[in-house]
Amino acid sequence: MATFFSKRNLQFLLHEVFEAEKLAQYPYFSAHDRETFNMALDSATYIAENLMHPHLKAVDKDQPELKDGRVKAHPAIKPYLKAMGESGLIGAGFSFEQGGQQLPELISSSVGFILMAANNGMMYTGLTSGAAHLITSFGTAALQEQYVPNLLSGVWQGTMALTEPQAGSSLSDVTTSATPVDAEAGVYKIRGQKVFISAGDHDATDNIIHLMLARIDGAPKGTKGISLFVVPKYRPTESGKFVDNDVTSTGIYHKMGQHGVPAMHLTMGERDDCTGYLVGQPHHGLSYMFQMMNEARIGVGMTAAAIATAAYHAALQYAKERPQSRRLNEKNLLDAPQTPIINHPDVRRMLLFQKAVTEGSLSILLETARLFDLSSVAEGDDKETYTLLMEILTPVAKTFPSEMGVQSVSQSMQTFGGYGYTEDFPVEQLYRDIRITPIYEGTTGIQAQDLLGRKMTMKGGKAAKLLFAEIGKTIAEAGTHDDLKPYAEQMAAELKQIQEVMAVLMPHAMAGDIERYLADATLFLELFGTVCVAWQWLKQATVAKQALLTHNPEGDELAFYEGKLHTMKFYFHYEVPKTLGLARRLKDPEVLTIVTP
């Protein structure tokens, strides 16, 4: 049985809160039901328990190394990729025609959660799935036929190759070049460098397929001149054989955590023999890549939630087993046995914080995944509604689990005391592993500018209005229960506070002073994320309350639902009040971070 996540909590969210099986009413998902959803989750759990979690420490200790131009991955990676391919989980969200299982993102992302909770040092298949999705979405039939089957079967690895040494997050400064060889056929010569390419080279698959941004010779400057290419490590020839494609691994970054996944420095075209194949139209590469980046942002949030969840369950188990001291009211009873540390109020506070963060994070992520599914199958006004809701929640779904997940794992380590800082327990590794998640796929600052600078104002603020209306539905439903009514009223007050903050900030944007408008965007994202997760906890508590009233649960089930209500109260009493300080700063006219010209 898995010790790194709660199957009961995942089932609660999927089937009681988000009612996943209702997606089957749409023709695209009609082949599925609760049983097929659970089969996919069971397959992921089997792989996680047997092929991933047993290698957690080994994959961290024996990290990939670049020797003689080759990268050797840990031996556990290859059977893991093989099992993922054979089970169909790499292509779980792809259509039947593309060789996938046509599962909703709600389920596919849950699969990712289980796998990453088991061992996030084996973070390979999400990259492959994202690369394949780009090809199926925008590539020619020939590209799809050539690359997608081997990617989804786990025989080949996919990557996202964006970052360059001089550009970082500023993709408008990408300089990797693409020179036409046969522009009509979409064949180009590629030259340049890419850095921090996760899974960018290793020996656990037969080929590495890079989805790479480059600038066609003579293209416009800035982001409008960037194109997208398939750049394989080994390229196919007319005879069907594969030859070296002049993609050289020139360095490997030794990271603070996530040691099992090589982060590569790649050089293309040193011998003037690197071929890339254009995906879609010239100069549209960045808009195409945003599809993978948005998926990856949800994936990073899910990875953070998974790591923090594994750390929480390790801390919870330790707190139940570790005896130390007596309860505070029994300090003088020196002959009394020591009590498990879970009985100490401060330890319970740390554990409740971890539970509130991890289960709240998973909830906001699954909410966003469900909206992704609905936006892909709905039509007309409904499609726009679901799309806008997904768009405004994506920065939160990436950032809250990442930023708060770091704090949560820190509290997990604190629960262990000095033992947590040692390699005898897993949290020191998980603490190192999770720290990258606020940086991956757009830092917290970038997500904040996306939320406040674009999402809050898009279509005249329609996305925000739609989200507040959705939260209003939860407030109304919670308000029908007397013991939840105070929290529903507090939730309404939080929405009003966000509106007050926007009323103070918007005049700066309307005056064209964008730097002032976005100066504290990260604090706004923290405020907004805290409120969105409060909404998720109120939603969970309402479902739990209804279950208590109608199901008459006993034993573990009773404890589960009561635990949901208790954790909701903790979040509202301990975390939500922090928005007061954030709102005060955001409305403060004093400017301290803008350099005067």
Beta strands, then each sheet from edge to edge (+ up, - down):
strand 1: 65-67
strand 2: 70-72
strand 3: 156-161
strand 4: 177-182
strand 5: 187-198
strand 6: 207-216
strand 7: 227-232
strand 8: 234-236
strand 9: 242-244
strand 10: 247-253
strand 11: 263-268
strand 12: 275-279
sheet 1: 1+ 2-
sheet 2: 3+ 6+ 4+ 5- 11+ 10-
sheet 3: 3+ 6+ 7- 12+
sheet 4: 8+ 9-
end
